[in-house]
Amino acid sequence: MIKRSSVRIAKERLEALVTSDRVHCKPKEYDLICHELYRTLSKYMEITKEDFQVCITRSAIHIQLTGEEH
């Protein structure tokens, strides 16, 4: 298991807080949504939490896997 740096963890927490404010939900609810998306996709794809990123706005949910480009 790869240990995540404290800088990356802090950045992820800040992003979650800002995003949750934009979509009018609590940070805990945002984390639960992201976790549920990860759990669901990991049933069908071989992914790790480190490779999985979610961006939620009022009008869309974007999921990006490491190595993918927009």
C-alpha positions as CSV (number, residue, x, y, z in Angstrom):
1,M,0.0,0.0,0.0
2,I,1.3,3.4,-1.0
3,K,1.3,6.0,1.8
4,R,-0.3,9.3,0.7
5,S,1.5,12.5,1.6
6,S,-0.1,14.9,4.1
7,V,-0.1,17.6,1.4
8,R,-2.2,15.4,-0.9
9,I,-4.6,14.5,1.9
10,A,-4.9,18.2,2.9
11,K,-5.5,19.2,-0.8
12,E,-8.2,16.5,-1.2
13,R,-10.0,17.7,2.0
14,L,-9.9,21.3,0.9
15,E,-11.3,20.3,-2.6
16,A,-14.0,18.3,-0.9
17,L,-14.9,21.3,1.4
18,V,-15.0,23.8,-1.5
19,T,-17.0,21.4,-3.8
20,S,-19.5,20.6,-1.0
21,D,-20.1,24.3,-0.5
22,R,-20.7,24.8,-4.3
23,V,-23.3,21.9,-4.5
24,H,-24.9,22.8,-1.2
25,C,-24.2,19.6,0.7
26,K,-22.2,18.8,3.8
27,P,-18.6,17.6,3.4
28,K,-19.5,14.3,5.0
29,E,-22.3,13.8,2.4
30,Y,-19.8,14.7,-0.4
31,D,-17.4,12.1,0.9
32,L,-20.2,9.5,1.1
33,I,-21.2,10.1,-2.5
34,C,-17.6,9.8,-3.7
35,H,-17.0,6.6,-1.7
36,E,-20.2,5.1,-3.1
37,L,-19.2,5.9,-6.6
38,Y,-15.8,4.3,-6.0
39,R,-17.4,1.2,-4.5
40,T,-19.8,0.8,-7.4
41,L,-17.2,1.3,-10.1
42,S,-14.7,-1.0,-8.4
43,K,-17.1,-3.9,-8.7
44,Y,-16.7,-3.7,-12.5
45,M,-13.2,-2.2,-13.0
46,E,-9.9,-2.8,-11.4
47,I,-9.2,0.6,-9.7
48,T,-7.6,1.9,-6.6
49,K,-8.7,4.9,-4.4
50,E,-5.4,6.7,-5.3
51,D,-6.3,6.4,-9.0
52,F,-9.9,7.6,-8.5
53,Q,-11.0,11.3,-8.6
54,V,-14.5,12.8,-8.5
55,C,-15.5,16.3,-9.3
56,I,-19.1,17.2,-8.5
57,T,-20.8,20.5,-9.6
58,R,-24.4,21.5,-9.5
59,S,-24.9,20.2,-13.0
60,A,-22.5,17.3,-13.5
61,I,-20.4,14.6,-11.9
62,H,-17.0,14.0,-13.5
63,I,-15.0,10.9,-12.7
64,Q,-11.4,10.7,-13.7
65,L,-9.0,7.8,-13.3
66,T,-5.2,8.5,-13.1
67,G,-3.7,8.4,-16.5
68,E,-6.9,9.5,-18.3
69,E,-6.9,12.9,-20.0
70,H,-10.0,15.1,-20.7
